[in-house]
Amino acid sequence: MILRRLSLKNYRKYRSLEIEFPTGLIGVVGRNGMGKTTLLEAVTFALYGAEASRTKAKGIRLEGARSEEACEVEMEFSVGGEPYRIVRRLRGTNESQQAELHYGGNKTPIATQPTGVTSAIRKMLGMDYSTFTRSVYSKQKEVNALSDARPEERRKAIRRMVGVETVTEARDAAKAERRDKELEVKGARTAVEALPSKRADVQRIEKELTPILVRAREAKRNAATATRKARAAKTELDRLEKKRTAYEKLKNQQSRLSSDLRGAMNREKQLEDDLASLKEKKAELGKLLPEERKFRLVHEEKERLEKASGKYEERIQLEDDVKSLQREVEKTDRDLDSALKATQQFHGVSQAERAARANERRTRAELRDLEKKRRRAEHELGKARSEKDNVEKALSEVKRLGPTGQCPTCYRQFGESFEEIAAHLKEEREKCASNFGATRKHLDAIEKNIRNVTRRVDAASRDVRAASDEGKCAASVREKLAGARRDHVRAKRALREKQTRLKALRQVKYDAKQHEEVRQQHKRLASVHDRVERLRQEVSQASKLKTEQRAKTQEVRKLRAQLRRVERKFVALKFDFDAYASAKKANDDAQKKDKAAAVGYSEAQGEVKRLQGVLNNKREEVSNLEKLQKRIAQDEEAIRYLERIEALLDDFRLELINRVRPQIEEHASMLFDQVTDGRYPRILLDEDYNIAIHDGAGAYPIRRFSGGEEDLANLCLRLAISQVVAHRTGSDSSSLVVLDEIFGSQDVERRERILQALRKLQEIFQQIVLITHLEDIHDRVPTVLRITENNAHEAQALWL
């Protein structure tokens, strides 16, 4: 399989992305957590769906993306030179999955629905998701495990990658199932031994149940007889209970009517007394009416004099207010003149402040420009210092190695070029020193200008503060002038209002002596007025009292008639308290006997149910043991079948192990011979997959060789395992390989050797994707895809 194009929408950290993949060696570079591995995960998600995701479906969508926005991965790839396009989407709040697989540019898909597309991909590639990751995808921990792990761990790791562990797990599962079956059969045989005793228990319980059933039927008949007698006693008691209720109701009615009759007769007598008293009060009212008319005249005169008194007092207060406001107007005139004179001292203050602020802005802008120049100069100085130090280090290293030394970059001996290389490095050192000195002088000049401009900025700031203080004083004086004007206008307006109201009250006349005489006369007649009002109110109730008196007389006659009718009902009811007590006692006795008979029947019935439950349980146990006896033969046949499967899987596992190791050796030797230019033609593996490298006439353990050669051997071994897995599944092993963070903590020299090996492996693998967080591979890899983040922490990709 070869990757051609990948398009992402709202997938994990990617809002939107569309990239085309070339063939050859491709570097995917970015800091940890930027989204490098997510790109390759998107490839496996497109091929195999949600099972290739490290989270559930709801964790795949970009955080913050709306539910109506589709989460989509679209990928174009080729298999055996044939082009395909696959699309997978997650839609809605439930993240429902959609998938389509197209051949070439055809609009009609050759497979739809997630399961259908995944099934078609498995058939097309000849690999499921697990096999795809084991053959195409290699990680640092897998490469290191081939040499750093203990023999047993290394053996397990390689067998897991090539699928041997799957057969081992199947064999172990068959063995465990066989052992479980054997334990089940052993337990079943032990349980079946109790079958005769269980059958005897069933017969014994059936004999015990027969007499108890007879007793239960007798108790049922006794309970039915007691129930009939209890119902008859209850019926008689209910009949007498109704008579007693009627008797109590008539008794209560008689008591209520007697009480109402006494109350009505008392109210009738009280109304007669009240009407006699009202005749006397009516005569008294006629004698007091002349004094009442005189009171009304005096009351009107008193109200007139009180109004005149209020207006007279208001006129006196207004005269005092007018005099006070005239003095206030004169004072505000003086304050206004003083404020006008004070404002004339601050003309031109605002213009001076604006000029000072403009000068400060100009000098600060000049200072910012100089600081930018200083930062650029400091950057250039650091760069020049780094170049000078690098040249000095290179010159020192060349001198240390001498003419017989080997170039650390191309690994060639200096030889005759030693003097030429040293002279070139000395010339470069002089140039770097000269450039460093010129940059240093330029930075010093900028620092001097910054100090001068800083002093000018400080002086401009002082001028601004001084102008600002004068401006504050001028503003305070102007504010006082405005306040004086407001006070002057307010005082004049208030004076005019007071003078207008005083003019309207000049004609008011008031006699205080007359007012006092009227108040005394009013006070004397007020008691007469109050008595007249009370008498009028009481006399007005006479007609109402007469009407109530007539109604009470009728009510007394009606209550006497009702009381006589109740007494006649008492005679007709003929209720006998002794007969009621006898019926109640008979009912209580019958109910007790009924309850006793019911308890006896319930106890007998409970004993029957208990024994029947025990009998049913025993019968069920016998039935289960009989079924278990029949199943033992089936389980014994299954044990023999599992023993045969276990033996076959064990034989197949050994055969697979014996075949896989030579295949891995063959592919690893071919790759190692390729990347070392034929220097090491063969890699050998023992039973624990320890690596030995053929060098000259013999083979030597991998620890004998340098770290770089060890890394190359491990890498070739991991790629050989990928090829073996691919060959076993029938897929194309020379197309795509992905290497995720295989450098680990290796130094520059060992990384360079691995990169050289990968460049050579392009002759075998059409597309090699190298994922790394290291930034120094830009110039060593022909094609680099950089992964970064934007301000919204969303991943972005750019070809360099």
N, C-alpha and C positions, 0 to 999 in steps of 0.2 A: 504494500500500500504506500502511495506517495501523497502527501498533503499538497493541495493546490491553493485553496482560499478558505478563510475562516471569517465569519461575520457573527458578532455578539450584540445583543440588545438586552440591557438590564440584567446581565448575568453576573452574579456575585459583585465584584468591585467595578465591573465594566458597564458604564452607561451605554456607550455605543462604540463599536470597533469593527473595522474591516481591513484585513491584511491578506496579502498574497504571499505564498511560500515559494522560494526558489528551491532548486536541488543543491546538493553539496553540503558543506559544513555550515551550520547556522548557529550563531550564539544568541541566547536570550538572556539579557543582562538587566539587573536591577537590585535595589536593596531588598533585604528580607522583608516579607509582608507586603510588597508592592503588587503582587499578582502574577509572578512568573509561572509558578506551577499551575495556577488557575487556567492559564491558556491551554496547557496539555490536558488538564482535567476536562475542559470544554470539549476537546477532541474525543475523549472517551465517553463523555456524556452524549455527544452527538451519535456515537456508534452504538452504545449499550444502554442509554437512558439513565434512569434514576439509580440503578444499582452501581453505576460508576461514580456517584457523588458521595463525598465524605459526610454529607448531612442529609436530612430529610428534604422532601421537595420544597417545603415552605422556607427552607434556609438558602435556596439557590437564588431566589429573586434578589436584585439589588436593594439594599436597605434604603427606604424612603421612596421607592418606586410605587406608583399607584396600582391598585388591583386591576384597573381597566387597561393598563399598559402590559403588553405581552413580554414575557421573558423568553427570548428566542436564541437558538444557536443554529446557524446554517453553515455547512461545510461542503466544499467540493474536493474530491480526491479521485485517485485512479487506482485500479487494481488490474494488474496484467496489461497495462496500457489502455484499459477501458475507463471512460470518465463516468463518475457518479456524483450526485448531489443529494445531501440528506438535510432535513429540517426537523428540529424538535422544539416545541413550544410548551410553556406553562401559562394557563389563562385563569382569570377570576380569583376570587378569594380562596377557593378550595384547591388552587393550583392543579386544575385538571390538565392532563398531558395529551398532546397531539404530536403526531410524527408522520413524515412522508419521506419516501426514498424514490429518487428519479434517476433514470439512465440518460446520460448525456444532457441534451437540451430539451428532452421531451417534457411537455407540460403534464401529461398523465402519469401519475406515480406508478411504480411497479410494486410498491408495498405501502400500506397505510396502517394507522394505529400503532401505539408504542410496542406492543408485543409482536406484531407482524413485522415491523421494521427491524427490531432486534433479532428476530429469528432469521430474516433474510441476510443480515450482516454476518451472523455466525456461520451461515452456509457459505457466503461469499468469501470470507477471510479464512474459514476453516478453524476459527478460534472463538472461544467464549471470552468473557471479560477477564477472568482469572488468567487464562493462557495468554491473552494479548499483553497484559501487564508484565507477565513473566518473560515474554520473548522480546517485546519492543522496548520496555521501560526498565531502565537500570538506575539504581540510587547508590549514593556513597556508601551506605551501611552494607549493601550487598557486595560491592567491590572489595571493601576492606575485610569483610568476613571470610573471604577466600584464603587469606594468609594470616590474619591476626587472630582468628578464633582457634579454640582447641580442636583437635581432630574430630571428636564426636560432634561438636557444634558445626564444624565445616561440612562434615558428611551430611548432616541433617539439612543444612541450608541448601546445598547443591541438589540433594534429592528432592527437596521441596520445590526448587525452581524448575526442575525437569519433570516433575509430576510423579516421582516414585513414591513420595510420601502419601499421595492419594491412594495408591494401591495398598500401602502399609496400613493406612487408616481403615480401608475397607476390610482388610484381613483382621485387624484388631476388633472391628465392629462385629464381624462374623463370630470371632472367638468369644467376645463378650455375650453376644446373643445366645451362643451354644451353652455357655456356663449358666446363664439365666434360665434357659430351658431345663438344664439338668437339675438346678435347684428347685424349679417348679415341680418337676416330676418326682423328685425325692420327697418334697412336702406333700404332694398329692397322694403318694403311696401311704405316707404316715397317716394322712387324714382318712383315707378309705378304710384303714384298719378298724375305725370306730363304727362302720356301717351296721354290723349285727346288733351292737348295743343300742344304737339309735332306733332301729326297728322294734326292739323289745320295749323301749321307752314309749313308743307310739301305742303299742297294745295295752301297756299298763295304764296309761292316761285315759284311753277309751273306756276301760272298765271302771275307773274312778268317776267318770263323768255321768254314767247312767243313773245312780241313785240321786245325784244332785239335781238332775233334770226333773225327776219326779217331785222332789221337794219344791222346786221352783214353780211347777204348775199348781201345786196345792196353795202356795203362798199367793199366787196370782188370783185364784178363786176367792180366798179370804179377803184380799184387798178390794175386789170388785163388790163383795157384799157390804163391807164397811163403808165404801164410797156411796152406795145407794142410800144407806141409813143416814149418813151425814148430809146428803143432799136434801132428804125429806125434812130433817130437823132444821136445816138452814132455810127451807121454804117457809115453814111455820114461823120461825123467828123473823124473817123478812116481813111477813104479813103483820105481825104485832108491832114490828119496828115502824111501819108506816103509820099505824094508829098512834103510837107514842109520839112520832114526829108531828102529827096533826094536833095532838093534845098540847104539846109544847108551843106550837105556833099560836093556838088559840089563847093559851095562857099569856104569852108575850103580848098578843094583840089586846087582851083585856087590860093588862097593866098599862100599856101605852095610852089606850083610850081614857082610862081613869085619870092618868097624869095630865093629858091634854085638857080634859074637862075642868079639872081644878084650876089650871092656868087660865083658861078662857073666862071662868067666873071671877077670878081675881082681877083680870084686866078690865072686865066690865064694870066692877065696883070702882076701880081707879079712875076710869074715864068719867064717871058721874061726879066724882070729887073735883076733877080738873075743870069741868064745865062750870061748876058753881064758883070756883075761884076766878075764872075769866070774867064773870059778870061784875065782880068787884073791881077788877083792873080796868075794865072799860069805863066805869064811872070816874076813876082817878085820871084817866087819859083826857076826859072832857074838861076837867078843871085845869090841866097844865098846858093846853093848846095856846092860850094868849101869850104866855111867856115864851113858847117855842117860836111864835112869829117874831117877837122882839129880838130873839137870839139871831135869827137869820139876817136882820138888818144890820146888827152890830158886826156880824162876821164879814159882810161885804165891805163895810167901812174899814175894818182891820186889814183886809187883803190889799185895799187901795193904798193905805198908808205904808204898808211894808214894801210895796213896789217903789213908792216915792223915796223911801229910806235907802233902798239899794242904789238907785240912780244918783242920789245925793252923795253917798259914800264913793261911788265910782268917779264923780266929778272932782272930789277932793284929791283922790289918788292920781287922776290924770294931770291935775295942775302940778303935783310934785314930780311926775315923770317928765313933763315938758321941760321943767327947769333943769333936771338932771341931763336930759338929752342935749339941751343947748350948750351945756358945759362940755359934753363929750364931743360935739361937732367942732367946737373951737380947738380942742386938744388934737383931734385927727388932722385938722388943717396944719397945725404946727409940725406934727410928725411927717406929713406928706412933703412939706418944704425941706425938712432935714434929709429925707431919703433921696430926693431929687439931687440935692447938692452932693451926696456921697457917691452916686452912680457916675458923676462926671469924671471921677478920678481913674476909672478903669476902661476908658475907650482904647481900643487896639490890642487888648489882652488876648482875645481869641485868635487874631491873625498871627501873633507871635507864637502861640502854642502850636498852631497848624504847621508853621514853618519848622519848628523844632522837631516835631514828629516826622515830617517828611525827610529831614536830614538823618534822623535815626534809622528810618527804613532803608535809605540808600546805603549807609555804612554797614548795616547788618547784611544786606544782600551781597555787598562786596566781600564780607567776611565768609558767608556761605560758599561763594565761588572759590575762595582761596582754600577752604577746608576740603572741597571736592578735589581740587588740584593736589592737596597734600595727600589725600587717600590714594589717588592714582600714583603719585610719586612713591608712596610707601609700598604699594603693590609692585611697582617696577623695581624698587630697591630689593624687596624680598626675592623677586624672580632672578635678579642679577646675582644676589648672594647665593641662591640655590645653584645657579649655573656655574658660578665660580667654584663652589664646594664640590659639585659633581666632577668638574674637570680636574680639580686637585686630587680627589679620590681616585679617579681613573689613572692619572699620571703616577700616583703613589703605587697603585696596584700593578701597573705595567713595569715600573722600576723594580718592584719586589719580585715579579715573576722572571724578569730577564729575558734574553733572546730565546731561551729554550722553553719559555712558558707557553701556555695554551690560551687562546682568546676565549673569555667566558661567554661570548655571544655565539661565535661560529665554530668554536672548539678546534681552530687551526693553530699551529705553532707559529710564534712571531718570526723566528728565523731572521732573515736579512732585513725584514721590514721593521725590526725593533726600533732602530735609530730614527727612521722616518716617522713611525707612530709616536715616539717620545717627543720628537721636535714639533710634530703637529699639535700634540697635547700642550706643550709649553707655549706655543703661539696662541692656542685657544685660551690658556690660562691668562696670558697678558691682555688679550682682548677683553676677557671677562672682568679682570681687575680694573682696566681702564673704564669700561662701561659702568662698573660698580661705583668708581670714584665720581664720574660725571653725574650719575644719578644721585649720589649722596650730596654733591654741591647744589644741585637743583632743588633737592628737598630742604636744604638749609636756607636757601634764598626764600623759598615759600614760607618757612617757619618765621623768618624775620619779617616778611610782609604781614603775616597773620598777627604778630605781636603789635606792629604799628597800627593796623586797622582795629585791633581789639581796644587799644587806648582811645582811638577816635570814637568807637562805639560807646565806651564808658562815658566820654565827655558829652556825646549826644544824649545819652540817657539822663545825665545830670541836668542838661538844658531842658529836657522834656519834663522832668520832675519839677523844676523851678517854675516853668510856664504853667504847668498843671496846678500848682499851689496858688498862683495868682488868679488863674481861672476860677478856682473854687471860691476865692474871696469875692470876685466879681459876681459870681452866681448868687452868693449869700446876700450881697447888697441889693441885687435886683429882686431877689425874693422878698426882702424886707420892704422895698418900694411897692411891690404888688400887694403885699399884705396891708400897707398903709392906705393904699387906694381903696381896697375892699372895705376896710374899717370905716373910712370917711363916707363912702356911698351908703353903707348899711346904716350909720348913725343919722344921716340926713333923711333917709327913707323912713326910719322909725319916728323921727321928730314930726314929719308931715302927717303920718298916720295918727299920732297922738293928738296933734292940734285939731285935726278934722273931727275926731270923736269928742273932744272937749267943747268944740263950738256947738255941737248938737245938744249938749247937756247944760248949756248956760241958763235956760229958761225953767229948769226944774225947781219946784217950791216944796218945802217940807217943814211941818211943825212937830217937833219932838214931844212937847207937852201934851198936845192933842193925841198923839200916837199912844202915849202911856196911859191916858185915861181910857181910851178905847180898849186897850189890852186888858185892863182891870175889869171892865164891864163884861168883856167877852169871857173871861175866866169864871166870873160869877154865874153867868147864864149857861155855861157848858154842861154843868151837872144836870140842869133841868132838861137840856137837849138829849143827853144820854138816857135819862129815865124815860122820856117820851118815845125814843126809838125802841127801847126794850119793850115798853107796853104795847106799841103798835105791832111789833113782831109777834108777841104772845097772843094778842087779841085776834090777829089774822089766822091763828090755828084753830079757832072755834069751829068753823064749818068742817074742817078735816076731822076733828075729834068727834063731832056728832056722827059723821059717816062711819068712822071706825066703831063707834058705840053700837050702831044698828047692825054692823057686820058681826060683832062679837056676840050679840044676842042670838042671831041666826046660828052661829057656830055652836053655841051652847046647846041649842035644841037638837042640832044634827048629831053631836057627840053622844047625847043621852040616848038617841034612837039606835046608834051603832052599838053602844054598850049593851042594850037589851038584846040585839040580834046575836051577839057573841055568847051571851049567857044561854040562849036557846040552843046553840050549836053544842055547847058543853054537854047539855042533857042528852042530845041526840047521838053523840059519839060513843058513849058507854065504854070508855077505856078502863081495863082492869090491870092494875100494877102487879098483883100477885100472879096472874096468868102470864104476864110478860116475863117475870123473873124465872118462872118454871121453864118456859120455852127457851130462855137464854141458857139455863143450866143444862138442859137436854142437848142443845146444840154444841156446847163446849165439850160434853162427854163424847158425843158422836164424832166430832172433829179429831179429838185425841186418839180415839180408836182407829180412825181412818189413817192418821199419820203413822201410828204404830204398824198397821198392816202394810202400808206403803214401804216403810223402812224394811220390814221383813222380806217383802218381795224384791226390793232393790238389792238387799244383801245376797239373797239367793241368786238373783240374776247376775250380780257381779262375780260371784264364785263360778257360775257357768261360763261367763265371758273370759274369766282368767284362765280356766282350764282349757277352754276352746282355743285361746291365744297360744298357750303352751303347746297344745296339740298341733296347731297349724305350724308353729315354729319347728317342732320336731319333724313333722311331715316334710317341711321345706328343706330342713337339713338333710333328711334321707334322700330327697330328690336331687339336691345339689351334689351329694356324695356319689349318687348313681351316675350323674352327668360327668363328674370328675373322673370316675372309673373308666368311662368310655373315652375321655379325652387323653388319658395317659398314653394309649397306643399311638394316637396321632402325634403327640409331642415327642415320643421316642423316634418316630420316623423323621420328624423335623430335625432332631439332634443328629441323626445319621447324615441327613442332607447338608447341614451346616458344617459338619466335619469334612465332608468332601469339598465344599466351597472354600473352607479355610486352607486346606492342603493345596488346592489349585491356585488360590491367590498368593500363597507363600512361594510356590514354584514360579509363578509369573513375576513376582517381585524380584526374585534372585536372577531370573533371566533378563529382566529389564535393567537391573544394576550392571550385569556383565556386559550388556550391549551399549549402555549409555556412556560409560567411561571411555571406551576407545573412540566413540564418535566425538566426545568433547575434546579428547587429545588431538584428534585429526584436525578439527576446525581451529582449535587454539593454536596449534603448531603452524598452520597456514597463515593465520593472522599475525602471529609473532614474527614469523619469517618475513612477512610483508613490511611490518613497521620497523624492523631492525636491518632492513636492506640485506637480508640473507646471513647476517652475522650469527644469529641463533636459529637454526633451522627447525628445532623440534622442542616441544614441551611434553614432559612425561608426568603422569599422575599415578600415585599408588592407591591402595584400597581406601585410605583415609583422605584421598584427594590432596595430599601434600604435593606441591609443585616442585619439579626438578627441571632445569634448563640444560639442554644439550649444548656443550661448548667444546669444540674440538673433538677429541677422541672419547670424551666421557660426558656423563650427565651429573650435574651438581645441584645441591639444594638451593632454593631461591634466596636464602639468607646470605649466600656467598657473593651475590651480585649487588650492584649499587642500588640505592633507593629508587632512582628513576627507572631502572630496568625492572625492579620488583613491581612498581606501579603499572608499567606497560604489560607485564605478564599477567597481573591480576585483571587488568582491563580486557585483555584478549581472551582470558578464560571466561569472564562474564559475558562477553559478546559471543563466544563459542557456545555457551549454554543457551543464549537466545536463539542462535541458529539451530541448535539441536531441537529445542522446543518447537520452533517453527517448522522444521522438517517433519517432526513426528505428527504435527497437525495437518501437514500437507499444504502449508501456506508459503508465501514468498518471503524468504529470510534475507534477501539482499536489497530490500527497499528502504524501510524506515527503521531508525533506532533513535531512542531518546535517552540522554544521559543527564540525570538530575543531580547537581552539586557533587560531582565525583572528585573534585580537587581537595575538598576537606581543608586541612591546615597545612598543605604542602607548600614548600618554598617555590620561588620563581623558577629555579632551574628544573625542578621535577614537573612543574606545570607546563613548562615549555616542551619538555620531551613528550608529555601526553598529547599536547596540541599537535606536535609534529607527527605523532602516530595517527591521530585522527585525520590529519590532512592526507596521509597516505591511504587510510582506510576508505577514502572517498572512491577508490577504484573498486571496492567491494560493495559498500553500502551507498545507495543512490542519494539518500537524505539522512544526515546526522544532525539532530537538534541537541545543542549543549546548553543546559540551564545552569547559570552561575550568578553569584552576587559579586564576583570579582570584577573590578573595573578595568584591569590592565590587559584585557584580551582583545581590545578594539583593533589593534594593528596586527593581531595574530590570527584572526578569524576573518575570512573573506566577506561574510554577511553577518551583521549584528542588529538585533531588534532590542531597543532599550525600552524598559517598562518604568513609568514614573506615575506620580499622583498629581492631580490638579488641586485647586484651592478647596474643592468640595470633597477631597479625599477619595476621588474616583480614579481608577487606573486608566492609563493611556499608554499606547505603544507607538514607537516611531523607528523606522528603519534608518540606520546610520550609514 
